Amino acid sequence: MDSTVTTGTKAAVWGGGNKPLNASYGKLMMWFFLVSDALTFSGFIASYGFSRFKFIETWPIADEVFTHVPFFHGNYPMYYVAFMTFILIMSSVTMVLAVDAGHKMQKNKVIWYMFATIIGGAIFVGSQAWEWGTFIKGDHGAIETKGGRILQFVKADTGERASLRDFAKTIPSERANHESKNGIWFFSEGSLPSYTVNEVAEGFKANPNILIRTETITEEGEKTLLNREQSLAKLKDAKYVVEGANLIHNEYGSRLFADFFFFITGFHGFHVFSGVVINVIIFFNVILGTYERRGHYEMVEKVGLYWHFVDLVWVFVFTFFYLV
């Protein structure tokens, strides 16, 4: 008797049909997608962790990289990234409320909570685009040596970062040939930095208050600061002037750091952007009463699963990329 009941129960659960495990086909497919996507993000984060561990002595310090806040000048380490994280987490809260309102068939509440979720997602995507622009543009500029190492400049009296524009000399003859009238502009070279290596070197020699610090991190967790004699000797290996970061050069330190930043945050940003687009579509369907006529708001719940996944991934990215 018990065996028959058990067998019957198993057949009811695993026998297929329209809703195995009491979940619709759409929900199951969403879960399958999220599991596969989670494995992809796990691979990215694991690769980042391996690379950082291997080059830990020269890895950029996040507090010295992400220091900008829109419309404010100064050093605000991680403030804006924390704000972005807060906005995304709060959008997950409004999504939960939208799903709960859908279960109760409260159309107006679903509309308002979905709208708040969309606004939060749009703010996050816009903030990430701004952060990318700031990272690419750079802040102070640096020198890359023949061995591929980054040399940053520091004010000896205050210990603050020194920008190239603070001390570099302008030598007109350095760029006399790089003009459109000479027929080589935009043809034989790419975009040029604001200063040449020679201009930076001459300005450095003329300003005794400027020192060089290397990529190497000391036991105290700070970059190695060279004295004046060591700085002058190190400057002889200069090869490029680097402003900002891209997939080839990175003024903040290791190029791998920039590669992972663009790849991981870009991939996550694409997910958030896609989620915002999907939420907008669902939002208008709710307004039109599509789900009210169906008698359920399961579509809101499915897109909510995706949105929570995106938020959860960002928590890991924020923790391992920015905080640790």
C-alpha positions as CSV (number, residue, x, y, z in Angstrom):
1,M,0.0,0.0,0.0
2,D,2.8,2.4,1.0
3,S,4.8,1.4,-2.1
4,T,1.9,2.1,-4.3
5,V,1.3,5.5,-2.7
6,T,5.0,6.4,-3.0
7,T,5.2,5.3,-6.6
8,G,2.1,7.3,-7.4
9,T,3.6,10.3,-5.7
10,K,6.8,10.0,-7.6
11,A,4.8,9.7,-10.8
12,A,2.9,12.8,-10.0
13,V,6.1,14.8,-9.3
14,W,8.5,13.5,-12.0
15,G,6.1,12.2,-14.6
16,G,6.3,15.4,-16.6
17,G,3.1,17.1,-17.7
18,N,2.5,20.8,-17.8
19,K,4.0,21.7,-14.4
20,P,6.6,19.3,-13.0
21,L,7.6,20.3,-9.4
22,N,4.6,22.6,-9.6
23,A,6.6,25.1,-11.7
24,S,5.6,26.2,-15.2
25,Y,7.7,25.6,-18.3
26,G,8.7,29.3,-18.3
27,K,10.0,29.2,-14.8
28,L,12.0,26.1,-15.3
29,M,13.6,27.5,-18.4
30,M,14.4,30.7,-16.6
31,W,16.1,28.7,-13.8
32,F,18.1,26.6,-16.3
33,F,19.3,29.9,-17.9
34,L,20.2,31.4,-14.6
35,V,22.2,28.3,-13.6
36,S,24.2,28.4,-16.8
37,D,24.7,32.1,-16.5
38,A,25.9,31.7,-12.9
39,L,28.5,29.2,-14.1
40,T,29.7,31.7,-16.7
41,F,30.1,34.5,-14.1
42,S,31.8,32.1,-11.7
43,G,34.4,31.4,-14.3
44,F,35.0,35.1,-14.9
45,I,35.4,35.8,-11.2
46,A,37.6,32.8,-10.6
47,S,39.8,33.9,-13.4
48,Y,40.0,37.4,-11.9
49,G,40.9,35.9,-8.5
50,F,43.6,33.7,-10.0
51,S,45.2,36.6,-11.9
52,R,45.1,38.9,-8.9
53,F,46.7,36.3,-6.7
54,K,49.5,35.7,-9.2
55,F,50.3,39.4,-9.6
56,I,49.3,40.6,-6.1
57,E,52.5,42.6,-5.6
58,T,51.7,44.9,-8.5
59,W,47.9,44.8,-8.6
60,P,46.2,48.3,-8.5
61,I,44.6,49.3,-5.2
62,A,40.8,49.8,-5.8
63,D,40.6,52.7,-3.3
64,E,43.1,54.6,-5.4
65,V,41.3,53.9,-8.7
66,F,37.6,54.4,-8.1
67,T,37.7,57.8,-6.3
68,H,35.4,59.9,-8.4
69,V,31.9,61.2,-7.8
70,P,29.9,63.0,-10.5
71,F,29.8,66.8,-10.1
72,F,32.3,66.7,-7.2
73,H,36.1,67.1,-7.2
74,G,38.1,65.4,-4.6
75,N,39.1,62.0,-3.4
76,Y,36.1,59.8,-2.5
77,P,37.3,56.2,-2.5
78,M,34.5,53.7,-3.4
79,Y,31.7,56.2,-2.5
80,Y,30.0,56.2,-5.9
81,V,30.4,52.4,-6.3
82,A,28.7,51.9,-3.0
83,F,25.9,54.2,-4.1
84,M,25.5,52.2,-7.3
85,T,25.3,49.0,-5.3
86,F,22.7,50.5,-2.9
87,I,20.5,51.5,-5.9
88,L,20.7,48.1,-7.5
89,I,19.8,46.3,-4.2
90,M,16.9,48.7,-3.6
91,S,15.6,47.9,-7.1
92,S,15.6,44.3,-6.1
93,V,13.4,45.2,-3.2
94,T,10.9,47.0,-5.4
95,M,10.9,44.0,-7.7
96,V,10.0,41.7,-4.8
97,L,7.1,44.1,-3.9
98,A,6.0,44.0,-7.6
99,V,5.9,40.2,-7.6
100,D,4.0,40.1,-4.3
101,A,1.5,42.6,-5.6
102,G,1.1,40.5,-8.7
103,H,0.2,37.5,-6.5
104,K,-2.5,39.6,-4.9
105,M,-3.7,40.8,-8.4
106,Q,-3.1,44.4,-7.4
107,K,-2.4,46.0,-10.8
108,N,-1.7,49.5,-9.7
109,K,0.9,48.5,-7.1
110,V,2.6,46.3,-9.7
111,I,2.8,49.3,-12.1
112,W,4.4,51.6,-9.5
113,Y,6.9,49.0,-8.1
114,M,7.9,48.0,-11.7
115,F,8.4,51.6,-12.5
116,A,10.7,52.1,-9.5
117,T,12.6,49.0,-10.5
118,I,13.2,50.4,-14.0
119,I,14.3,53.7,-12.7
120,G,16.8,52.0,-10.3
121,G,18.2,49.9,-13.1
122,A,18.5,52.9,-15.5
123,I,20.4,54.8,-12.8
124,F,22.8,51.9,-12.3
125,V,23.4,51.5,-16.1
126,G,24.0,55.2,-16.5
127,S,26.3,55.2,-13.5
128,Q,28.3,52.3,-14.9
129,A,28.6,54.1,-18.2
130,W,29.9,57.2,-16.4
131,E,32.4,55.1,-14.4
132,W,33.7,53.5,-17.6
133,G,34.1,57.0,-19.2
134,T,36.0,58.2,-16.1
135,F,38.2,55.1,-16.0
136,I,39.0,55.4,-19.7
137,K,39.8,59.1,-19.5
138,G,42.0,58.7,-16.5
139,D,42.9,61.2,-13.8
140,H,46.6,62.0,-13.4
141,G,48.5,60.2,-16.1
142,A,51.6,58.0,-15.7
143,I,54.6,56.6,-17.5
144,E,55.0,53.1,-18.8
145,T,58.6,51.7,-18.9
146,K,60.2,49.5,-21.5
147,G,59.4,46.5,-19.3
148,G,55.7,47.4,-19.2
149,R,55.7,48.7,-15.6
150,I,53.7,51.8,-14.6
151,L,55.3,54.7,-12.9
152,Q,53.1,57.2,-11.1
153,F,54.0,60.6,-9.8
154,V,53.6,61.9,-6.2
155,K,54.1,65.3,-4.5
156,A,56.9,64.9,-2.0
157,D,55.5,67.4,0.5
158,T,51.9,66.1,0.7
159,G,52.1,62.5,-0.6
160,E,49.2,63.2,-3.0
161,R,49.2,62.0,-6.6
162,A,50.7,64.5,-9.0
163,S,49.1,65.0,-12.4
164,L,51.3,65.3,-15.5
165,R,49.8,68.7,-16.2
166,D,51.2,69.9,-12.8
167,F,54.8,69.6,-13.8
168,A,55.3,68.5,-17.4
169,K,56.9,71.1,-19.7
170,T,55.5,72.0,-23.1
171,I,58.1,71.7,-25.8
172,P,56.7,73.0,-29.1
173,S,59.3,71.3,-31.3
174,E,58.2,67.9,-29.9
175,R,55.1,67.9,-32.1
176,A,56.0,70.3,-35.0
177,N,55.6,67.4,-37.5
178,H,52.3,66.2,-36.2
179,E,50.1,68.6,-38.1
180,S,47.5,68.1,-40.8
181,K,49.3,70.4,-43.3
182,N,52.3,67.9,-43.3
183,G,50.1,65.1,-44.5
184,I,50.7,62.5,-41.8
185,W,48.0,63.6,-39.3
186,F,45.6,60.7,-38.6
187,F,47.6,58.5,-41.0
188,S,50.9,57.4,-39.5
189,E,50.0,57.5,-35.8
190,G,47.2,57.0,-33.4
191,S,45.8,59.4,-30.8
192,L,48.5,61.1,-28.9
193,P,48.7,61.7,-25.1
194,S,48.7,65.3,-23.8
195,Y,52.5,65.2,-23.3
196,T,55.5,63.3,-24.7
197,V,57.9,61.3,-22.6
198,N,60.5,64.0,-23.1
199,E,58.2,66.7,-21.9
200,V,57.4,64.7,-18.7
201,A,61.0,64.0,-18.1
202,E,62.1,67.6,-18.5
203,G,59.3,68.8,-16.2
204,F,60.2,66.2,-13.6
205,K,63.9,67.2,-13.6
206,A,62.9,70.8,-13.1
207,N,60.5,70.1,-10.2
208,P,62.3,68.6,-7.1
209,N,59.0,68.2,-5.3
210,I,57.9,65.4,-7.5
211,L,58.8,61.8,-6.8
212,I,57.9,58.5,-8.5
213,R,56.1,55.5,-7.0
214,T,56.1,52.1,-8.6
215,E,53.5,49.4,-9.0
216,T,55.0,47.2,-6.2
217,I,53.0,47.1,-3.0
218,T,54.8,47.2,0.3
219,E,54.0,45.1,3.4
220,E,52.0,48.1,4.6
221,G,49.7,47.8,1.6
222,E,51.0,51.0,-0.1
223,K,52.8,51.5,-3.4
224,T,56.6,51.8,-3.2
225,L,57.8,55.4,-3.1
226,L,61.2,56.1,-4.6
227,N,63.5,58.9,-3.5
228,R,64.7,61.6,-5.8
229,E,67.8,59.8,-7.1
230,Q,65.9,56.5,-7.6
231,S,63.2,58.4,-9.4
232,L,65.6,60.0,-11.8
233,A,67.2,56.7,-12.5
234,K,63.8,54.9,-13.0
235,L,62.6,57.7,-15.4
236,K,65.4,56.7,-17.9
237,D,63.4,53.5,-18.7
238,A,60.3,55.5,-19.7
239,K,58.8,54.5,-23.1
240,Y,55.2,55.7,-23.2
241,V,53.0,58.4,-21.6
242,V,49.8,56.7,-20.4
243,E,46.6,58.6,-19.7
244,G,43.6,56.6,-18.6
245,A,43.0,52.9,-19.2
246,N,42.2,50.6,-22.1
247,L,42.9,47.1,-23.2
248,I,46.5,48.0,-24.1
249,H,47.7,50.5,-21.4
250,N,46.5,51.3,-17.9
251,E,47.8,54.2,-15.9
252,Y,46.6,52.6,-12.7
253,G,48.8,49.6,-12.9
254,S,48.5,46.1,-14.4
255,R,46.8,45.9,-17.8
256,L,45.0,42.8,-16.6
257,F,43.2,44.8,-14.1
258,A,41.7,47.0,-16.9
259,D,41.0,43.9,-19.0
260,F,39.0,42.3,-16.2
261,F,37.3,45.5,-15.3
262,F,36.0,46.1,-18.8
263,F,35.0,42.5,-19.4
264,I,33.3,41.6,-16.1
265,T,31.6,44.9,-15.4
266,G,30.7,45.2,-19.1
267,F,29.2,41.7,-19.2
268,H,27.2,42.5,-16.0
269,G,26.2,45.9,-17.3
270,F,24.8,44.2,-20.5
271,H,22.7,41.9,-18.3
272,V,21.4,44.9,-16.3
273,F,20.6,46.8,-19.5
274,S,18.8,43.7,-20.9
275,G,16.9,43.4,-17.7
276,V,15.8,47.1,-17.9
277,V,14.6,46.6,-21.5
278,I,12.6,43.4,-20.5
279,N,11.2,45.2,-17.4
280,V,10.0,48.1,-19.7
281,I,8.2,45.6,-21.9
282,I,6.6,43.8,-19.0
283,F,5.7,47.2,-17.4
284,F,3.7,48.3,-20.5
285,N,2.0,44.9,-20.6
286,V,0.9,45.4,-17.0
287,I,-0.5,48.8,-17.9
288,L,-2.4,47.3,-20.9
289,G,-3.9,44.7,-18.6
290,T,-2.4,41.7,-20.4
291,Y,-1.7,39.8,-17.2
292,E,-4.9,40.9,-15.6
293,R,-6.8,39.1,-18.4
294,R,-4.6,36.0,-18.1
295,G,-5.5,35.8,-14.4
296,H,-1.9,35.8,-13.2
297,Y,1.3,37.8,-13.1
298,E,3.7,34.9,-13.6
299,M,5.6,36.9,-16.2
300,V,6.5,39.5,-13.6
301,E,7.7,36.7,-11.4
302,K,9.9,35.3,-14.1
303,V,11.5,38.6,-14.9
304,G,11.9,39.1,-11.2
305,L,14.0,35.9,-11.0
306,Y,16.3,37.3,-13.6
307,W,16.6,40.7,-11.9
308,H,17.4,39.1,-8.5
309,F,20.1,37.1,-10.2
310,V,21.7,40.2,-11.7
311,D,21.7,41.9,-8.3
312,L,23.2,38.8,-6.7
313,V,26.0,38.7,-9.3
314,W,26.8,42.4,-8.7
315,V,27.2,41.7,-4.9
316,F,29.9,39.2,-5.8
317,V,31.5,41.5,-8.3
318,F,31.4,44.4,-5.8
319,T,32.9,42.2,-3.1
320,F,35.7,40.6,-5.0
321,F,36.6,43.3,-7.5
322,Y,36.2,46.5,-5.5
323,L,36.3,45.6,-1.8
324,V,38.8,42.7,-1.4
